[in-house]
Amino acid sequence: MKLSTVLKNINSSKDIDDFLKDLCTPSEIEAMEERWEVAKLLYKGGSTYRDIASQLKTSTATVTRVARFLYKESNQGYLKALKKG
């Protein structure tokens, strides 16, 4: 079974959190959460990459990478998720 199928079939936020804690290291989870926060701020607009990096205490490289996948090089995973939220 594919990972995406497993995630789709989990019915509660707590169960998803528990699964991710078992699957990923704390730093991997932190990195994913950071990228998600960057994506939300980019999608909202009105802030520079430097502002976002400063606000989230991350690097401008992380902001740039997320922006690249948000707008140019992706299967629009970020955009699809953001539009649902």
C-alpha positions in Angstrom: 0.0 0.0 0.0 1.3 3.4 -0.9 2.0 6.0 1.8 -0.5 8.4 0.3 -3.2 5.7 0.6 -2.3 5.0 4.2 -2.6 8.8 5.0 -5.9 9.0 3.1 -7.3 6.1 5.1 -6.4 7.5 8.6 -9.6 9.1 10.0 -8.4 11.4 12.8 -5.8 14.2 13.2 -4.4 12.5 16.3 -3.9 9.2 14.4 -2.2 11.1 11.6 0.1 12.8 14.2 0.8 9.5 15.8 1.6 7.8 12.5 3.9 10.7 11.4 5.7 10.6 14.8 6.4 6.9 14.2 7.4 7.4 10.6 9.5 10.5 10.8 12.2 11.9 13.0 11.3 15.0 15.0 13.5 17.1 12.7 11.8 15.8 9.6 8.4 16.6 11.1 9.6 20.1 12.1 11.0 20.6 8.5 7.6 19.6 7.0 5.7 21.9 9.4 8.1 24.8 8.6 7.6 24.3 4.8 3.9 24.3 5.3 4.0 27.5 7.3 6.1 29.1 4.5 3.6 27.9 1.9 0.7 29.4 3.8 2.4 32.8 4.1 3.5 32.8 0.4 0.0 31.9 -0.7 -1.5 34.7 1.5 0.9 37.2 -0.2 2.0 40.6 1.0 5.3 39.5 2.5 8.8 39.3 1.0 10.9 36.2 1.2 13.1 37.9 3.7 10.1 38.9 5.8 8.8 35.3 5.8 12.2 33.9 6.6 12.6 36.3 9.5 9.1 35.7 10.9 9.5 31.9 10.8 13.2 31.9 11.7 14.1 30.0 8.7 16.4 30.6 5.7 15.6 32.5 2.6 16.7 29.3 0.8 13.8 27.4 2.4 11.4 30.1 1.4 12.7 30.1 -2.2 12.5 26.4 -2.4 8.9 26.3 -1.2 8.0 29.2 -3.6 9.5 27.3 -6.5 7.4 24.2 -5.8 4.3 26.3 -5.0 4.3 28.2 -8.2 6.6 26.5 -10.8 7.8 23.0 -10.5 5.2 20.9 -8.8 2.1 18.9 -9.3 0.4 21.7 -7.5 0.2 19.7 -4.2 0.8 22.8 -2.1 -1.9 24.8 -4.1 -4.4 22.0 -3.9 -4.0 21.7 -0.1 -4.0 25.4 0.4 -7.2 25.8 -1.6 -8.9 23.2 0.6 -7.8 24.8 3.8 
